[in-house]
């Protein structure tokens, strides 16, 4: 999957995301998950796409590291339903988000779930950026996850997802341009 290169941005279509999930269908089915944990924002649509393969309930948790275009020192919990999360104890859970950049969001969610007694965790990221800033978190995260599914590994570039598009036709035109 190549996405497209417009001003150093990589545009991906729904079709490309769908195909990336489908390419991993047998491994995902074989892991026998009981729940999908969608990280609110970017993980919602991929989690729903994944649910047609792994037909299990979706629980949503939302944290954010950005406020007014700046990075917070600590994440802000936007949505964390303790009742829903309590159902996850002893269950095989797949955390889903669109992007592994530095790993801060995934690390925070794993630690928060562990603190809530949820320990049988795997993760699926649509994109995993190859960058030094994410290495130390990945070393830690890999000790906490049973499986890690990075569907598309990319260089450190800005990724534009179709669900972020104001004009989907324009987004798809950018995505049609392929890197040579």
C-alpha positions in Angstrom: 0.0 0.0 0.0 1.5 3.2 -1.0 -0.8 6.0 -0.2 0.1 9.2 -2.0 2.6 11.9 -1.6 1.2 15.4 -1.7 3.4 18.0 0.2 4.9 15.1 2.2 1.5 13.9 3.3 0.4 10.3 2.7 -3.3 10.0 1.8 -5.0 6.7 2.3 -8.4 5.6 1.0 -11.1 3.6 2.8 -10.3 0.8 0.2 -6.6 0.7 1.2 -7.5 0.5 4.9 -10.1 -2.2 4.2 -7.6 -4.3 2.2 -4.9 -3.9 4.9 -7.4 -5.3 7.5 -8.4 -8.1 5.2 -4.8 -9.1 4.5 -4.5 -9.9 8.2 -7.9 -11.6 8.6 -6.7 -15.1 9.3 -4.2 -14.0 12.0 -6.9 -11.8 13.6 -9.5 -14.6 13.6 -7.0 -17.1 15.0 -6.3 -14.9 18.0 -9.9 -15.5 19.2 -10.5 -12.1 20.7 -13.5 -11.4 23.0 -13.6 -7.6 22.7 -12.3 -4.8 20.5 -11.2 -1.7 22.4 -11.3 1.2 20.0 -9.3 4.2 20.9 -11.7 7.1 20.2 -11.0 9.3 17.3 -8.8 7.4 14.9 -9.6 3.9 16.1 -13.4 4.0 15.7 -13.7 3.4 12.0 -10.9 0.8 11.7 -12.5 -1.0 14.7 -15.8 -1.2 12.9 -14.1 -2.4 9.7 -12.4 -5.1 11.8 -15.6 -6.2 13.5 -16.8 -7.9 10.3 -13.9 -10.2 10.7 -13.7 -10.4 14.5 -17.3 -10.4 15.4 -17.1 -9.2 19.0 -18.4 -6.1 20.9 -16.5 -2.8 20.6 -15.7 -0.8 23.7 -14.5 2.8 23.2 -12.0 4.6 25.3 -10.8 8.1 24.4 -7.7 9.9 25.5 -6.0 13.0 23.9 -2.6 14.4 24.0 -3.3 17.5 22.0 -5.2 20.6 23.1 -5.4 23.7 20.9 -2.6 22.4 18.6 -0.1 21.7 21.3 1.0 18.5 23.0 0.0 18.1 26.6 2.5 16.7 29.1 -0.1 14.2 30.3 -3.0 12.8 28.4 -6.5 13.9 29.1 -9.1 11.1 29.5 -12.1 12.1 27.5 -14.0 8.8 27.7 -13.3 5.8 30.0 -16.4 4.0 31.1 -15.4 2.0 34.2 -18.5 -0.2 33.9 -17.7 -1.2 30.3 -14.0 -1.6 31.1 -14.8 -3.9 34.1 -16.3 -6.4 31.6 -12.9 -6.8 30.0 -11.2 -8.5 33.0 -10.1 -12.0 32.0 -11.1 -11.4 28.4 -8.9 -11.4 25.3 -8.9 -7.8 24.0 -7.7 -6.1 20.8 -6.8 -2.4 21.1 -7.4 -0.7 17.8 -6.1 2.7 16.7 -5.1 4.3 13.4 -1.6 5.2 14.1 1.5 4.3 16.2 3.7 7.4 16.1 5.6 7.8 19.4 3.5 5.1 21.2 2.4 7.4 23.9 -1.3 6.8 23.4 -1.0 3.1 23.2 1.3 2.9 26.3 -1.1 5.1 28.3 -4.1 3.0 27.3 -2.3 -0.3 28.1 -1.2 1.0 31.5 -4.7 2.3 32.3 -6.3 -1.0 31.3 -3.7 -2.9 33.3 -4.5 -0.7 36.4 -8.2 -1.6 35.8 -7.3 -5.3 35.8 -7.4 -5.9 32.1 -4.2 -7.7 31.1 -4.8 -10.0 28.1 -4.1 -7.4 25.5 -3.1 -7.2 21.8 -3.0 -4.2 19.5 -3.7 -3.4 15.9 -2.5 -0.2 14.4 -3.4 0.7 10.8 -0.1 2.6 10.4 3.2 2.1 12.4 5.7 4.9 11.8 9.4 3.9 11.7 10.9 6.6 13.9 13.4 6.8 16.8 10.8 8.6 19.0 8.7 5.5 19.2 11.4 2.9 19.9 11.5 3.2 23.7 7.8 3.0 24.1 7.6 0.0 21.7 10.2 -1.9 23.8 8.0 -1.4 26.8 4.7 -2.0 24.9 6.0 -5.3 23.4 6.3 -6.7 26.9 2.6 -5.9 27.6 1.0 -7.2 24.5 0.3 -10.8 23.4 0.2 -9.8 19.7 1.0 -6.6 17.8 -0.4 -6.1 14.3 1.1 -3.1 12.5 -0.8 -3.3 9.2 1.2 -0.7 7.2 4.7 0.3 8.2 5.6 3.8 6.9 8.4 6.4 7.2 7.8 9.4 9.5 5.3 11.2 7.3 2.0 12.9 8.0 -0.8 10.5 7.2 -4.2 11.8 6.1 -7.1 9.4 6.7 -10.4 9.4 4.7 -12.5 9.9 7.8 -10.7 13.2 8.4 -11.5 14.6 4.9 -13.8 17.6 4.5 -14.0 16.8 0.8 -13.7 13.0 0.2 -13.5 13.4 -3.6 -10.5 15.7 -3.2 -9.0 13.4 -0.6 -9.3 10.4 -3.0 -7.8 12.5 -5.9 -4.7 13.0 -3.6 -4.7 9.3 -2.8 -4.7 8.3 -6.5 -1.3 9.9 -6.9 1.2 7.2 -6.3 4.8 7.5 -5.2 7.2 6.5 -7.9 
